[in-house]
């Protein structure tokens, strides 16, 4: 044992009851708490914005996650290089807003069922 688990903190930016994640206001405390755990390392943040047909309509959520990450890096003095946001229908907008990880399964494998 003794390995380090690299994690992302999921942030529920839209406050959707159907999705999990921390509120933006609680993320600083989570970072402090996780920082006390020697076998966890927070690498960044992730979000699942509301599904909207127009990719530009989700841009504000991607921008908000990037801006939250930037504030957190300044606050805690710790780099948070990963931003997981964007899926097949909106990944270009997510990448333009700073995504480092995207989920593009539908674009590769087609829709489910």
C-alpha positions in Angstrom: 0.0 0.0 0.0 1.1 3.6 0.2 0.0 4.6 -3.3 -1.6 8.0 -4.0 -5.1 8.1 -5.5 -5.4 11.0 -8.0 -8.9 12.5 -8.0 -11.1 15.2 -9.4 -13.7 17.1 -7.4 -17.1 17.1 -9.2 -18.8 20.5 -9.0 -22.5 20.8 -9.6 -22.5 24.3 -11.0 -26.2 24.3 -12.1 -27.4 23.0 -8.7 -29.3 20.2 -10.5 -30.9 17.7 -8.0 -30.4 14.9 -10.6 -26.6 15.3 -10.5 -24.0 14.8 -7.7 -21.2 17.1 -6.9 -20.1 19.8 -4.5 -21.4 23.3 -4.7 -18.8 25.9 -5.7 -18.9 27.3 -2.2 -17.9 24.0 -0.6 -15.0 23.2 -2.8 -12.4 25.2 -0.9 -13.2 23.3 2.3 -13.0 20.0 0.4 -9.6 20.9 -0.9 -8.4 21.6 2.7 -9.9 18.3 3.9 -8.4 16.3 1.1 -5.1 18.0 1.6 -4.9 16.4 5.0 -5.3 12.9 3.6 -1.8 11.6 2.6 -3.1 9.1 0.0 -5.3 11.5 -2.0 -4.1 14.1 -4.5 -6.6 16.5 -6.1 -5.6 17.1 -9.7 -8.5 19.3 -10.7 -12.3 19.7 -11.1 -15.0 18.2 -13.2 -18.6 19.2 -14.1 -21.6 17.9 -15.9 -23.6 20.9 -17.0 -27.3 20.7 -17.9 -27.9 19.1 -21.3 -28.7 21.9 -23.8 -28.9 21.4 -27.6 -26.8 24.5 -28.3 -23.1 24.0 -27.2 -22.8 27.7 -26.8 -25.5 27.6 -24.1 -23.3 25.5 -21.9 -20.2 27.7 -22.3 -21.0 29.7 -19.1 -20.7 26.5 -17.1 -17.4 25.6 -18.6 -16.1 29.1 -18.0 -17.4 29.1 -14.5 -15.5 25.9 -13.7 -12.3 27.3 -15.2 -12.6 30.5 -13.2 -13.3 28.5 -10.0 -10.2 26.4 -10.6 -8.2 29.6 -11.1 -9.4 31.1 -7.9 -8.7 27.8 -6.0 -5.2 27.6 -7.3 -4.5 31.1 -6.0 -6.3 30.3 -2.7 -4.5 27.1 -1.9 -1.2 27.6 -3.8 -1.7 24.2 -5.4 -1.8 23.6 -9.1 -5.0 22.0 -10.3 -4.1 21.2 -13.9 -7.1 19.0 -14.9 -10.5 20.3 -16.0 -12.9 17.5 -17.0 -15.8 19.0 -18.9 -17.4 18.5 -22.2 -19.0 15.6 -24.1 -19.4 14.7 -27.8 -21.9 17.5 -28.5 -20.0 20.3 -26.8 -16.4 19.3 -26.5 -15.1 22.1 -28.8 -16.6 24.7 -26.5 -15.3 22.9 -23.5 -11.7 22.8 -24.9 -11.9 26.5 -25.8 -12.8 27.1 -22.2 -9.8 25.1 -20.9 -10.9 21.4 -20.7 -8.1 19.0 -20.4 -10.3 15.9 -20.3 -13.4 15.3 -22.4 -15.9 12.4 -22.8 -16.5 11.7 -26.5 -17.9 8.2 -26.5 -21.0 9.0 -28.6 -18.9 10.7 -31.2 -16.7 7.5 -31.5 -19.2 4.7 -30.7 -22.6 6.2 -31.6 -25.6 6.6 -29.4 -26.6 4.1 -26.8 -29.2 1.5 -27.3 
